[in-house]
Amino acid sequence: MPPPDVSAELKALIDGFFQAVSFASGQVPAYTRIHDLFIDDGKLIKNSAACPEVSSIEAFIAARQSQIDSGALTSFEEVETNEITEVFGNIAHRLTTYEKRGTVDGEPIEGRGVISTQFIHTPSGWKMSSMAWDDERPGLAIPDL
């Protein structure tokens, strides 16, 4: 079990990420806040297809903003439902189960998945260094954490 203060800092980073990508219909997401959560060279990796999609922070934001600008993505919410966190000195790892829902091309979407997030302690506090996720699908169910 990580120390309470570290655990709270890591939870705040994860919560901050989910808040930055979540938005209701008629609102805009706070994507720029993602920069404050990650180290400068942070990576976001969607690995739910045959080939991983590895993105810088800027590329991750640009791809999602493009969906919003085109009118394809009109709402999105993602929340943490469970987690396992391990800390060793200046590094940490959090395995998060999540649920997501939203509206794409006028149709509701929903799903669940698992995110693996790595953190490093920096002179300015804890930051995310990378985040990789995969979505639940037929033949791939979320294990009990």
Rosetta constraint file for C-alpha pairs under 8 A:
AtomPair CA 1 CA 85 HARMONIC 7.37 0.50
AtomPair CA 1 CA 86 HARMONIC 6.87 0.50
AtomPair CA 1 CA 87 HARMONIC 7.97 0.50
AtomPair CA 2 CA 6 HARMONIC 6.49 0.50
AtomPair CA 2 CA 7 HARMONIC 5.76 0.50
AtomPair CA 2 CA 85 HARMONIC 7.05 0.50
AtomPair CA 2 CA 86 HARMONIC 6.24 0.50
AtomPair CA 2 CA 87 HARMONIC 5.70 0.50
AtomPair CA 3 CA 7 HARMONIC 6.09 0.50
AtomPair CA 4 CA 8 HARMONIC 6.08 0.50
AtomPair CA 5 CA 9 HARMONIC 6.31 0.50
AtomPair CA 6 CA 10 HARMONIC 6.21 0.50
AtomPair CA 7 CA 11 HARMONIC 6.11 0.50
AtomPair CA 7 CA 85 HARMONIC 7.65 0.50
AtomPair CA 8 CA 12 HARMONIC 6.08 0.50
AtomPair CA 9 CA 13 HARMONIC 6.40 0.50
AtomPair CA 9 CA 126 HARMONIC 6.96 0.50
AtomPair CA 10 CA 14 HARMONIC 6.39 0.50
AtomPair CA 10 CA 119 HARMONIC 7.89 0.50
AtomPair CA 10 CA 126 HARMONIC 7.11 0.50
AtomPair CA 11 CA 15 HARMONIC 5.97 0.50
AtomPair CA 12 CA 16 HARMONIC 5.85 0.50
AtomPair CA 13 CA 17 HARMONIC 6.26 0.50
AtomPair CA 13 CA 37 HARMONIC 6.02 0.50
AtomPair CA 13 CA 127 HARMONIC 7.41 0.50
AtomPair CA 13 CA 128 HARMONIC 7.53 0.50
AtomPair CA 14 CA 18 HARMONIC 6.39 0.50
AtomPair CA 15 CA 19 HARMONIC 6.09 0.50
AtomPair CA 15 CA 79 HARMONIC 7.89 0.50
AtomPair CA 15 CA 80 HARMONIC 7.75 0.50
AtomPair CA 16 CA 20 HARMONIC 6.06 0.50
AtomPair CA 16 CA 33 HARMONIC 7.89 0.50
AtomPair CA 16 CA 34 HARMONIC 7.81 0.50
AtomPair CA 16 CA 37 HARMONIC 7.42 0.50
AtomPair CA 17 CA 21 HARMONIC 6.42 0.50
AtomPair CA 17 CA 33 HARMONIC 7.85 0.50
AtomPair CA 17 CA 34 HARMONIC 6.22 0.50
AtomPair CA 17 CA 37 HARMONIC 7.20 0.50
AtomPair CA 18 CA 22 HARMONIC 6.01 0.50
AtomPair CA 18 CA 77 HARMONIC 7.59 0.50
AtomPair CA 18 CA 78 HARMONIC 5.69 0.50
AtomPair CA 18 CA 79 HARMONIC 6.17 0.50
AtomPair CA 18 CA 80 HARMONIC 7.90 0.50
AtomPair CA 19 CA 23 HARMONIC 7.79 0.50
AtomPair CA 19 CA 30 HARMONIC 7.60 0.50
AtomPair CA 19 CA 78 HARMONIC 7.93 0.50
AtomPair CA 20 CA 29 HARMONIC 5.88 0.50
AtomPair CA 20 CA 30 HARMONIC 4.60 0.50
AtomPair CA 20 CA 31 HARMONIC 5.22 0.50
AtomPair CA 20 CA 32 HARMONIC 7.69 0.50
AtomPair CA 20 CA 33 HARMONIC 6.13 0.50
AtomPair CA 20 CA 34 HARMONIC 6.51 0.50
AtomPair CA 21 CA 29 HARMONIC 5.64 0.50
AtomPair CA 21 CA 30 HARMONIC 6.60 0.50
AtomPair CA 21 CA 31 HARMONIC 6.06 0.50
AtomPair CA 21 CA 76 HARMONIC 7.27 0.50
AtomPair CA 21 CA 77 HARMONIC 7.23 0.50
AtomPair CA 21 CA 78 HARMONIC 7.44 0.50
AtomPair CA 22 CA 29 HARMONIC 5.98 0.50
AtomPair CA 22 CA 75 HARMONIC 7.46 0.50
AtomPair CA 22 CA 76 HARMONIC 5.07 0.50
AtomPair CA 22 CA 77 HARMONIC 4.37 0.50
AtomPair CA 22 CA 78 HARMONIC 6.11 0.50
AtomPair CA 23 CA 27 HARMONIC 5.87 0.50
AtomPair CA 23 CA 28 HARMONIC 6.00 0.50
AtomPair CA 23 CA 29 HARMONIC 5.17 0.50
AtomPair CA 23 CA 75 HARMONIC 5.58 0.50
AtomPair CA 23 CA 76 HARMONIC 5.41 0.50
AtomPair CA 23 CA 77 HARMONIC 6.23 0.50
AtomPair CA 24 CA 28 HARMONIC 7.63 0.50
AtomPair CA 24 CA 74 HARMONIC 7.56 0.50
AtomPair CA 24 CA 75 HARMONIC 4.90 0.50
AtomPair CA 24 CA 76 HARMONIC 6.48 0.50
AtomPair CA 24 CA 77 HARMONIC 7.58 0.50
AtomPair CA 25 CA 74 HARMONIC 5.48 0.50
AtomPair CA 25 CA 75 HARMONIC 4.81 0.50
AtomPair CA 26 CA 74 HARMONIC 7.32 0.50
AtomPair CA 26 CA 75 HARMONIC 7.87 0.50
AtomPair CA 27 CA 75 HARMONIC 7.94 0.50
AtomPair CA 30 CA 34 HARMONIC 7.87 0.50
AtomPair CA 31 CA 61 HARMONIC 6.23 0.50
AtomPair CA 32 CA 36 HARMONIC 7.95 0.50
AtomPair CA 32 CA 61 HARMONIC 7.80 0.50
AtomPair CA 33 CA 37 HARMONIC 7.05 0.50
AtomPair CA 34 CA 38 HARMONIC 6.65 0.50
AtomPair CA 34 CA 57 HARMONIC 7.46 0.50
AtomPair CA 35 CA 39 HARMONIC 7.60 0.50
AtomPair CA 35 CA 40 HARMONIC 7.35 0.50
AtomPair CA 35 CA 57 HARMONIC 7.01 0.50
AtomPair CA 37 CA 127 HARMONIC 5.59 0.50
AtomPair CA 37 CA 128 HARMONIC 6.04 0.50
AtomPair CA 38 CA 42 HARMONIC 5.59 0.50
AtomPair CA 38 CA 127 HARMONIC 5.08 0.50
AtomPair CA 38 CA 128 HARMONIC 4.43 0.50
AtomPair CA 38 CA 129 HARMONIC 5.75 0.50
AtomPair CA 38 CA 130 HARMONIC 7.73 0.50
AtomPair CA 39 CA 127 HARMONIC 5.89 0.50
AtomPair CA 39 CA 128 HARMONIC 6.20 0.50
AtomPair CA 39 CA 129 HARMONIC 5.59 0.50
AtomPair CA 41 CA 56 HARMONIC 6.93 0.50
AtomPair CA 41 CA 57 HARMONIC 7.66 0.50
AtomPair CA 41 CA 129 HARMONIC 7.41 0.50
AtomPair CA 42 CA 56 HARMONIC 6.26 0.50
AtomPair CA 42 CA 57 HARMONIC 6.34 0.50
AtomPair CA 42 CA 128 HARMONIC 7.00 0.50
AtomPair CA 42 CA 129 HARMONIC 4.74 0.50
AtomPair CA 42 CA 130 HARMONIC 5.38 0.50
AtomPair CA 43 CA 54 HARMONIC 6.75 0.50
AtomPair CA 43 CA 55 HARMONIC 5.69 0.50
AtomPair CA 43 CA 56 HARMONIC 5.01 0.50
AtomPair CA 43 CA 57 HARMONIC 6.38 0.50
AtomPair CA 43 CA 129 HARMONIC 6.61 0.50
AtomPair CA 43 CA 130 HARMONIC 4.67 0.50
AtomPair CA 43 CA 131 HARMONIC 6.37 0.50
AtomPair CA 44 CA 54 HARMONIC 5.98 0.50
AtomPair CA 44 CA 55 HARMONIC 5.19 0.50
AtomPair CA 44 CA 56 HARMONIC 6.35 0.50
AtomPair CA 44 CA 57 HARMONIC 6.85 0.50
AtomPair CA 44 CA 60 HARMONIC 6.99 0.50
AtomPair CA 44 CA 130 HARMONIC 5.81 0.50
AtomPair CA 44 CA 131 HARMONIC 4.90 0.50
AtomPair CA 44 CA 132 HARMONIC 5.90 0.50
AtomPair CA 45 CA 52 HARMONIC 6.52 0.50
AtomPair CA 45 CA 53 HARMONIC 5.49 0.50
AtomPair CA 45 CA 54 HARMONIC 4.48 0.50
AtomPair CA 45 CA 55 HARMONIC 6.14 0.50
AtomPair CA 45 CA 130 HARMONIC 7.78 0.50
AtomPair CA 45 CA 131 HARMONIC 6.10 0.50
AtomPair CA 45 CA 132 HARMONIC 4.43 0.50
AtomPair CA 45 CA 133 HARMONIC 6.42 0.50
AtomPair CA 46 CA 52 HARMONIC 5.85 0.50
AtomPair CA 46 CA 53 HARMONIC 5.11 0.50
AtomPair CA 46 CA 54 HARMONIC 6.66 0.50
AtomPair CA 46 CA 132 HARMONIC 5.87 0.50
AtomPair CA 46 CA 133 HARMONIC 5.31 0.50
AtomPair CA 46 CA 134 HARMONIC 6.38 0.50
AtomPair CA 47 CA 51 HARMONIC 6.81 0.50
AtomPair CA 47 CA 52 HARMONIC 4.45 0.50
AtomPair CA 47 CA 53 HARMONIC 6.30 0.50
AtomPair CA 47 CA 132 HARMONIC 6.84 0.50
AtomPair CA 47 CA 133 HARMONIC 5.82 0.50
AtomPair CA 47 CA 134 HARMONIC 5.19 0.50
AtomPair CA 48 CA 52 HARMONIC 7.18 0.50
AtomPair CA 48 CA 133 HARMONIC 7.26 0.50
AtomPair CA 48 CA 134 HARMONIC 4.63 0.50
AtomPair CA 48 CA 135 HARMONIC 5.74 0.50
AtomPair CA 55 CA 59 HARMONIC 5.46 0.50
AtomPair CA 55 CA 60 HARMONIC 5.49 0.50
AtomPair CA 56 CA 60 HARMONIC 6.10 0.50
AtomPair CA 57 CA 61 HARMONIC 6.25 0.50
AtomPair CA 58 CA 62 HARMONIC 6.03 0.50
AtomPair CA 59 CA 63 HARMONIC 6.10 0.50
AtomPair CA 60 CA 64 HARMONIC 6.56 0.50
AtomPair CA 61 CA 65 HARMONIC 5.96 0.50
AtomPair CA 62 CA 66 HARMONIC 6.00 0.50
AtomPair CA 63 CA 67 HARMONIC 6.66 0.50
AtomPair CA 64 CA 68 HARMONIC 6.51 0.50
AtomPair CA 65 CA 69 HARMONIC 6.02 0.50
AtomPair CA 66 CA 70 HARMONIC 6.10 0.50
AtomPair CA 67 CA 71 HARMONIC 6.35 0.50
AtomPair CA 67 CA 72 HARMONIC 5.25 0.50
AtomPair CA 67 CA 73 HARMONIC 5.31 0.50
AtomPair CA 68 CA 72 HARMONIC 5.97 0.50
AtomPair CA 68 CA 73 HARMONIC 4.88 0.50
AtomPair CA 68 CA 74 HARMONIC 6.33 0.50
AtomPair CA 71 CA 105 HARMONIC 7.40 0.50
AtomPair CA 72 CA 104 HARMONIC 5.25 0.50
AtomPair CA 72 CA 105 HARMONIC 4.61 0.50
AtomPair CA 72 CA 106 HARMONIC 7.40 0.50
AtomPair CA 73 CA 102 HARMONIC 7.79 0.50
AtomPair CA 73 CA 103 HARMONIC 5.98 0.50
AtomPair CA 73 CA 104 HARMONIC 4.61 0.50
AtomPair CA 73 CA 105 HARMONIC 6.50 0.50
AtomPair CA 74 CA 102 HARMONIC 7.45 0.50
AtomPair CA 74 CA 103 HARMONIC 5.61 0.50
AtomPair CA 74 CA 104 HARMONIC 6.42 0.50
AtomPair CA 74 CA 105 HARMONIC 7.93 0.50
AtomPair CA 74 CA 106 HARMONIC 7.80 0.50
AtomPair CA 75 CA 102 HARMONIC 4.90 0.50
AtomPair CA 75 CA 103 HARMONIC 5.21 0.50
AtomPair CA 75 CA 104 HARMONIC 7.60 0.50
AtomPair CA 76 CA 100 HARMONIC 7.24 0.50
AtomPair CA 76 CA 101 HARMONIC 5.73 0.50
AtomPair CA 76 CA 102 HARMONIC 4.00 0.50
AtomPair CA 76 CA 103 HARMONIC 6.58 0.50
AtomPair CA 77 CA 100 HARMONIC 5.48 0.50
AtomPair CA 77 CA 101 HARMONIC 5.35 0.50
AtomPair CA 77 CA 102 HARMONIC 6.05 0.50
AtomPair CA 78 CA 98 HARMONIC 6.73 0.50
AtomPair CA 78 CA 99 HARMONIC 5.68 0.50
AtomPair CA 78 CA 100 HARMONIC 4.23 0.50
AtomPair CA 78 CA 101 HARMONIC 6.62 0.50
AtomPair CA 79 CA 98 HARMONIC 5.47 0.50
AtomPair CA 79 CA 99 HARMONIC 5.56 0.50
AtomPair CA 79 CA 100 HARMONIC 6.55 0.50
AtomPair CA 80 CA 96 HARMONIC 6.38 0.50
AtomPair CA 80 CA 97 HARMONIC 5.91 0.50
AtomPair CA 80 CA 98 HARMONIC 4.45 0.50
AtomPair CA 80 CA 99 HARMONIC 6.69 0.50
AtomPair CA 81 CA 96 HARMONIC 7.33 0.50
AtomPair CA 81 CA 97 HARMONIC 5.53 0.50
AtomPair CA 81 CA 98 HARMONIC 5.22 0.50
AtomPair CA 81 CA 99 HARMONIC 6.88 0.50
AtomPair CA 82 CA 96 HARMONIC 5.76 0.50
AtomPair CA 82 CA 97 HARMONIC 5.18 0.50
AtomPair CA 82 CA 98 HARMONIC 7.17 0.50
AtomPair CA 82 CA 145 HARMONIC 7.46 0.50
AtomPair CA 83 CA 94 HARMONIC 6.56 0.50
AtomPair CA 83 CA 95 HARMONIC 5.43 0.50
AtomPair CA 83 CA 96 HARMONIC 4.40 0.50
AtomPair CA 83 CA 97 HARMONIC 6.26 0.50
AtomPair CA 83 CA 145 HARMONIC 7.35 0.50
AtomPair CA 84 CA 94 HARMONIC 5.59 0.50
AtomPair CA 84 CA 95 HARMONIC 5.19 0.50
AtomPair CA 84 CA 96 HARMONIC 6.69 0.50
AtomPair CA 84 CA 145 HARMONIC 7.29 0.50
AtomPair CA 85 CA 92 HARMONIC 7.23 0.50
AtomPair CA 85 CA 93 HARMONIC 5.73 0.50
AtomPair CA 85 CA 94 HARMONIC 4.32 0.50
AtomPair CA 85 CA 95 HARMONIC 6.47 0.50
AtomPair CA 86 CA 92 HARMONIC 5.57 0.50
AtomPair CA 86 CA 93 HARMONIC 5.35 0.50
AtomPair CA 86 CA 94 HARMONIC 6.47 0.50
AtomPair CA 87 CA 91 HARMONIC 5.96 0.50
AtomPair CA 87 CA 92 HARMONIC 4.22 0.50
AtomPair CA 87 CA 93 HARMONIC 6.55 0.50
AtomPair CA 88 CA 92 HARMONIC 6.13 0.50
AtomPair CA 90 CA 120 HARMONIC 5.70 0.50
AtomPair CA 90 CA 121 HARMONIC 4.86 0.50
AtomPair CA 90 CA 122 HARMONIC 7.97 0.50
AtomPair CA 91 CA 118 HARMONIC 7.50 0.50
AtomPair CA 91 CA 119 HARMONIC 5.72 0.50
AtomPair CA 91 CA 120 HARMONIC 4.63 0.50
AtomPair CA 91 CA 121 HARMONIC 6.30 0.50
AtomPair CA 92 CA 118 HARMONIC 5.90 0.50
AtomPair CA 92 CA 119 HARMONIC 5.00 0.50
AtomPair CA 92 CA 120 HARMONIC 6.41 0.50
AtomPair CA 93 CA 116 HARMONIC 7.14 0.50
AtomPair CA 93 CA 117 HARMONIC 5.69 0.50
AtomPair CA 93 CA 118 HARMONIC 4.64 0.50
AtomPair CA 93 CA 119 HARMONIC 6.13 0.50
AtomPair CA 94 CA 115 HARMONIC 7.94 0.50
AtomPair CA 94 CA 116 HARMONIC 5.95 0.50
AtomPair CA 94 CA 117 HARMONIC 5.25 0.50
AtomPair CA 94 CA 118 HARMONIC 6.65 0.50
AtomPair CA 95 CA 114 HARMONIC 6.90 0.50
AtomPair CA 95 CA 115 HARMONIC 5.78 0.50
AtomPair CA 95 CA 116 HARMONIC 4.74 0.50
AtomPair CA 95 CA 117 HARMONIC 6.50 0.50
AtomPair CA 96 CA 114 HARMONIC 5.50 0.50
AtomPair CA 96 CA 115 HARMONIC 5.06 0.50
AtomPair CA 96 CA 116 HARMONIC 6.47 0.50
AtomPair CA 96 CA 117 HARMONIC 7.90 0.50
AtomPair CA 97 CA 112 HARMONIC 7.28 0.50
AtomPair CA 97 CA 113 HARMONIC 5.73 0.50
AtomPair CA 97 CA 114 HARMONIC 4.48 0.50
AtomPair CA 97 CA 115 HARMONIC 6.40 0.50
AtomPair CA 97 CA 142 HARMONIC 7.81 0.50
AtomPair CA 98 CA 112 HARMONIC 5.50 0.50
AtomPair CA 98 CA 113 HARMONIC 5.47 0.50
AtomPair CA 98 CA 114 HARMONIC 6.15 0.50
AtomPair CA 98 CA 115 HARMONIC 7.53 0.50
AtomPair CA 99 CA 110 HARMONIC 7.45 0.50
AtomPair CA 99 CA 111 HARMONIC 5.79 0.50
AtomPair CA 99 CA 112 HARMONIC 4.35 0.50
AtomPair CA 99 CA 113 HARMONIC 6.67 0.50
AtomPair CA 100 CA 109 HARMONIC 7.97 0.50
AtomPair CA 100 CA 110 HARMONIC 5.40 0.50
AtomPair CA 100 CA 111 HARMONIC 5.32 0.50
AtomPair CA 100 CA 112 HARMONIC 6.11 0.50
AtomPair CA 101 CA 108 HARMONIC 7.24 0.50
AtomPair CA 101 CA 109 HARMONIC 5.36 0.50
AtomPair CA 101 CA 110 HARMONIC 4.08 0.50
AtomPair CA 101 CA 111 HARMONIC 6.53 0.50
AtomPair CA 102 CA 108 HARMONIC 5.71 0.50
AtomPair CA 102 CA 109 HARMONIC 5.25 0.50
AtomPair CA 102 CA 110 HARMONIC 6.49 0.50
AtomPair CA 103 CA 107 HARMONIC 5.32 0.50
AtomPair CA 103 CA 108 HARMONIC 4.46 0.50
AtomPair CA 103 CA 109 HARMONIC 5.78 0.50
AtomPair CA 104 CA 108 HARMONIC 6.42 0.50
AtomPair CA 104 CA 109 HARMONIC 6.83 0.50
AtomPair CA 111 CA 135 HARMONIC 7.13 0.50
AtomPair CA 111 CA 136 HARMONIC 7.00 0.50
AtomPair CA 112 CA 135 HARMONIC 5.89 0.50
AtomPair CA 112 CA 136 HARMONIC 5.58 0.50
AtomPair CA 112 CA 142 HARMONIC 7.99 0.50
AtomPair CA 113 CA 133 HARMONIC 7.07 0.50
AtomPair CA 113 CA 134 HARMONIC 5.68 0.50
AtomPair CA 113 CA 135 HARMONIC 4.08 0.50
AtomPair CA 113 CA 136 HARMONIC 4.98 0.50
AtomPair CA 113 CA 142 HARMONIC 6.72 0.50
AtomPair CA 114 CA 133 HARMONIC 5.61 0.50
AtomPair CA 114 CA 134 HARMONIC 5.73 0.50
AtomPair CA 114 CA 135 HARMONIC 6.54 0.50
AtomPair CA 114 CA 136 HARMONIC 7.81 0.50
AtomPair CA 114 CA 142 HARMONIC 7.25 0.50
AtomPair CA 115 CA 131 HARMONIC 6.68 0.50
AtomPair CA 115 CA 132 HARMONIC 5.60 0.50
AtomPair CA 115 CA 133 HARMONIC 4.21 0.50
AtomPair CA 115 CA 134 HARMONIC 6.74 0.50
AtomPair CA 116 CA 131 HARMONIC 5.69 0.50
AtomPair CA 116 CA 132 HARMONIC 5.25 0.50
AtomPair CA 116 CA 133 HARMONIC 6.17 0.50
AtomPair CA 117 CA 128 HARMONIC 6.96 0.50
AtomPair CA 117 CA 129 HARMONIC 7.68 0.50
AtomPair CA 117 CA 130 HARMONIC 5.79 0.50
AtomPair CA 117 CA 131 HARMONIC 4.36 0.50
AtomPair CA 117 CA 132 HARMONIC 6.48 0.50
AtomPair CA 118 CA 128 HARMONIC 5.85 0.50
AtomPair CA 118 CA 129 HARMONIC 5.63 0.50
AtomPair CA 118 CA 130 HARMONIC 5.33 0.50
AtomPair CA 118 CA 131 HARMONIC 6.42 0.50
AtomPair CA 119 CA 126 HARMONIC 6.56 0.50
AtomPair CA 119 CA 127 HARMONIC 5.50 0.50
AtomPair CA 119 CA 128 HARMONIC 4.31 0.50
AtomPair CA 119 CA 129 HARMONIC 5.36 0.50
AtomPair CA 119 CA 130 HARMONIC 7.26 0.50
AtomPair CA 120 CA 126 HARMONIC 5.73 0.50
AtomPair CA 120 CA 127 HARMONIC 5.65 0.50
AtomPair CA 120 CA 128 HARMONIC 6.42 0.50
AtomPair CA 120 CA 129 HARMONIC 6.50 0.50
AtomPair CA 121 CA 125 HARMONIC 5.53 0.50
AtomPair CA 121 CA 126 HARMONIC 4.32 0.50
AtomPair CA 121 CA 127 HARMONIC 6.35 0.50
AtomPair CA 122 CA 126 HARMONIC 5.85 0.50
AtomPair CA 122 CA 127 HARMONIC 6.95 0.50
AtomPair CA 136 CA 140 HARMONIC 5.48 0.50
AtomPair CA 136 CA 141 HARMONIC 5.41 0.50
AtomPair CA 136 CA 142 HARMONIC 6.33 0.50
AtomPair CA 137 CA 141 HARMONIC 6.57 0.50
